Amino acid sequence: MDFFDVVIIGAGPAGLKCAEVLGPSNLKILVLEKNSEIGPKVCAGGLTRKDLEYLELPLDLVDFKDQKIKLHFKKISSFLRDQKDFIYTVDRRNLGQWQFSQLKNFSNIKVQTKAPVSKIEKNFIIVEGKKIGYKFLVGADGSVFLVRKYLGLTSRQTGLAIQYLLPSSKFKELEVFFEPQLFSAWYAWIFPHKNYVSIGCGGNPVFFPVAKMVNNFKIWLKKNKIDVSSAKYEAFVLNSDYQGHQFKNIFLIGDAAGLVSPLTGEGIYSALVSGAEVAKIILSPNYKSKKIKSLIKKKQRHQQLMSFLIKSGRAKSIIFCLGIFLIKVPYFKKRAIKFIFSLAIFFILYYS
Ligand SMILES: Cc1cc2nc3c(=O)[nH]c(=O)nc-3n(C[C@H](O)[C@H](O)[C@H](O)COP(=O)(O)OP(=O)(O)OC[C@H]3O[C@@H](n4cnc5c(N)ncnc54)[C@H](O)[C@@H]3O)c2cc1C
């Protein structure tokens, strides 16, 4: 039986970042990816400045960059602006291939594609009928997880996001649309890339049934005169149910750990940070990760805000409307989430 110090299941942003941070050690590391190619993933590829800085991603890999996001609420529009570029899109294939290229100098890291892990046991995993032993196992296998299941954890907060990838360069702005009647507490987006655009929406099927989401999205596309007949349709689940990241010698990172924001659907940054932080824990078992703590705190705030928005019923419209107006004011811009959160509480208290 082959043996590795660390076996990482999944070569998404989380798994690749974890391997990169482990790279300079003398540990023997194996990254297993079920797909034949590293990178492609159902995702709008939206990044913020903090993702870019954290990744140190070269700007030529970016498809789109801007100093503003156009926000819409019904017929009202507003811009969330900064003096510097702060919003970007990247093609997930390019992001994955770039992260993969960062591992090439480490002879102690082996990355294997077409390697679907089918079974996990206490000290070994099984890939294509072959046993591979591990000292540490890292579940970086995304929202359709195997390692998490092995640990006996399910997901109580599974979101869903759908998107059309439309071959078009006519969309020049990154746009977000709040329409509570159609998308409840969530939103629809237009994320431009180099040769295509991602147009999608998301939600939590518990509060917002999938059939309704799909149907409402079609209504919204029609209303906005967006023809998706030549587009590729994709959908994927999002796991926002964090229940821990360390279970003795087994770790969960990224979507597998449930670190996607239940409000915005953003998960790339938390995948990268949790991947790096878990690598540091493996390297120094006494390392206490403040960054994972702050990711969890932020995710909890998003969770609370989402619950408040759902409960706020028709007051949601007023909250979104005020949010869109006040986002123009620099004081509120920096405090957008906290501000909307306070408004939500106010309306719930007022209406209950
Ligand atoms: C429609 C949509 C739009 C999104 N848009 C954004 C966005 O704009 N910005 C943002 O920040 N986030 C976005 N997200 C979320 C983002 O895609 C994820 O949070 C992010 O990809 C998580 O990274 P990860 O490494 O944890 O998991 P993943 O990227 O899912 O990687 C997991 C990897 O594990 C592999 N794998 C799974 N099971 C096995 C197995 N048994 N054996 C071997 N390999 C396995 C998979 O093939 C995959 O490559 C979006 C999600 C969706 C669905």
The ligand as an SDF file (V2000), in Angstrom:
LIG
                    3D

 53 58  0  0  0  0  0  0  0  0999 V2000
  -23.3580   28.8350   -9.6050 C   0  0  0  0  0  0  0  0  0  0  0  0
  -22.3070   29.1600   -8.5790 C   0  0  0  0  0  0  0  0  0  0  0  0
  -21.6890   30.4000   -8.6190 C   0  0  0  0  0  0  0  0  0  0  0  0
  -20.6900   30.7080   -7.6660 C   0  0  0  0  0  0  0  0  0  0  0  0
  -20.0770   31.9150   -7.7730 N   0  0  0  0  0  0  0  0  0  0  0  0
  -19.1170   32.2520   -6.8750 C   0  0  0  0  0  0  0  0  0  0  0  0
  -18.4350   33.5000   -6.9790 C   0  0  0  0  0  0  0  0  0  0  0  0
  -18.7100   34.2940   -7.8740 O   0  0  0  0  0  0  0  0  0  0  0  0
  -17.4800   33.7820   -6.0470 N   0  0  0  0  0  0  0  0  0  0  0  0
  -17.1700   32.9260   -5.0310 C   0  0  0  0  0  0  0  0  0  0  0  0
  -16.3050   33.2510   -4.1930 O   0  0  0  0  0  0  0  0  0  0  0  0
  -17.7720   31.7230   -4.9360 N   0  0  0  0  0  0  0  0  0  0  0  0
  -18.7290   31.3560   -5.8240 C   0  0  0  0  0  0  0  0  0  0  0  0
  -19.3290   30.1360   -5.7520 N   0  0  0  0  0  0  0  0  0  0  0  0
  -18.8760   29.1940   -4.7070 C   0  0  0  0  0  0  0  0  0  0  0  0
  -17.5310   28.5610   -5.1070 C   0  0  0  0  0  0  0  0  0  0  0  0
  -17.6560   27.9330   -6.3650 O   0  0  0  0  0  0  0  0  0  0  0  0
  -17.0840   27.5230   -4.0780 C   0  0  0  0  0  0  0  0  0  0  0  0
  -17.2500   28.0570   -2.7780 O   0  0  0  0  0  0  0  0  0  0  0  0
  -15.6130   27.1270   -4.2490 C   0  0  0  0  0  0  0  0  0  0  0  0
  -15.4210   26.4770   -5.4830 O   0  0  0  0  0  0  0  0  0  0  0  0
  -15.1910   26.1920   -3.1040 C   0  0  0  0  0  0  0  0  0  0  0  0
  -13.9180   25.6730   -3.3380 O   0  0  0  0  0  0  0  0  0  0  0  0
  -13.5200   24.2240   -2.7670 P   0  0  0  0  0  0  0  0  0  0  0  0
  -12.1030   24.0130   -3.1200 O   0  0  0  0  0  0  0  0  0  0  0  0
  -13.9290   24.1180   -1.3460 O   0  0  0  0  0  0  0  0  0  0  0  0
  -14.4570   23.2000   -3.5440 O   0  0  0  0  0  0  0  0  0  0  0  0
  -14.5880   22.9240   -5.1150 P   0  0  0  0  0  0  0  0  0  0  0  0
  -14.1750   24.0880   -5.9050 O   0  0  0  0  0  0  0  0  0  0  0  0
  -15.9540   22.3700   -5.3100 O   0  0  0  0  0  0  0  0  0  0  0  0
  -13.5050   21.7780   -5.3510 O   0  0  0  0  0  0  0  0  0  0  0  0
  -13.7280   20.4540   -4.8960 C   0  0  0  0  0  0  0  0  0  0  0  0
  -12.9450   19.5360   -5.7950 C   0  0  0  0  0  0  0  0  0  0  0  0
  -13.0130   18.2110   -5.2550 O   0  0  0  0  0  0  0  0  0  0  0  0
  -13.2010   17.2820   -6.3250 C   0  0  0  0  0  0  0  0  0  0  0  0
  -13.8140   16.0840   -5.7430 N   0  0  0  0  0  0  0  0  0  0  0  0
  -15.0550   15.9620   -5.2030 C   0  0  0  0  0  0  0  0  0  0  0  0
  -15.2680   14.7090   -4.7610 N   0  0  0  0  0  0  0  0  0  0  0  0
  -14.1250   14.0100   -5.0290 C   0  0  0  0  0  0  0  0  0  0  0  0
  -13.7280   12.6480   -4.8170 C   0  0  0  0  0  0  0  0  0  0  0  0
  -14.5440   11.7640   -4.2430 N   0  0  0  0  0  0  0  0  0  0  0  0
  -12.4760   12.2730   -5.2130 N   0  0  0  0  0  0  0  0  0  0  0  0
  -11.6290   13.1670   -5.7950 C   0  0  0  0  0  0  0  0  0  0  0  0
  -11.9700   14.4540   -6.0440 N   0  0  0  0  0  0  0  0  0  0  0  0
  -13.1970   14.8850   -5.6530 C   0  0  0  0  0  0  0  0  0  0  0  0
  -14.0990   18.0430   -7.2920 C   0  0  0  0  0  0  0  0  0  0  0  0
  -14.0370   17.4980   -8.5940 O   0  0  0  0  0  0  0  0  0  0  0  0
  -13.5320   19.4520   -7.2030 C   0  0  0  0  0  0  0  0  0  0  0  0
  -12.5080   19.6800   -8.1400 O   0  0  0  0  0  0  0  0  0  0  0  0
  -20.3310   29.7770   -6.6710 C   0  0  0  0  0  0  0  0  0  0  0  0
  -20.9550   28.5320   -6.6300 C   0  0  0  0  0  0  0  0  0  0  0  0
  -21.9320   28.2160   -7.5690 C   0  0  0  0  0  0  0  0  0  0  0  0
  -22.5840   26.8660   -7.5180 C   0  0  0  0  0  0  0  0  0  0  0  0
  1  2  1  0
  2  3  1  0
  2 52  2  0
  3  4  2  0
  4  5  1  0
  4 50  1  0
  5  6  2  0
  6  7  1  0
  6 13  1  0
  7  8  2  0
  7  9  1  0
  9 10  1  0
 10 11  2  0
 10 12  1  0
 12 13  2  0
 13 14  1  0
 14 15  1  0
 14 50  1  0
 15 16  1  0
 16 17  1  0
 16 18  1  0
 18 19  1  0
 18 20  1  0
 20 21  1  0
 20 22  1  0
 22 23  1  0
 23 24  1  0
 24 25  2  0
 24 26  1  0
 24 27  1  0
 27 28  1  0
 28 29  2  0
 28 30  1  0
 28 31  1  0
 31 32  1  0
 32 33  1  0
 33 34  1  0
 33 48  1  0
 34 35  1  0
 35 36  1  0
 35 46  1  0
 36 37  1  0
 36 45  1  0
 37 38  2  0
 38 39  1  0
 39 40  1  0
 39 45  2  0
 40 41  1  0
 40 42  2  0
 42 43  1  0
 43 44  2  0
 44 45  1  0
 46 47  1  0
 46 48  1  0
 48 49  1  0
 50 51  2  0
 51 52  1  0
 52 53  1  0
M  END
$$$$
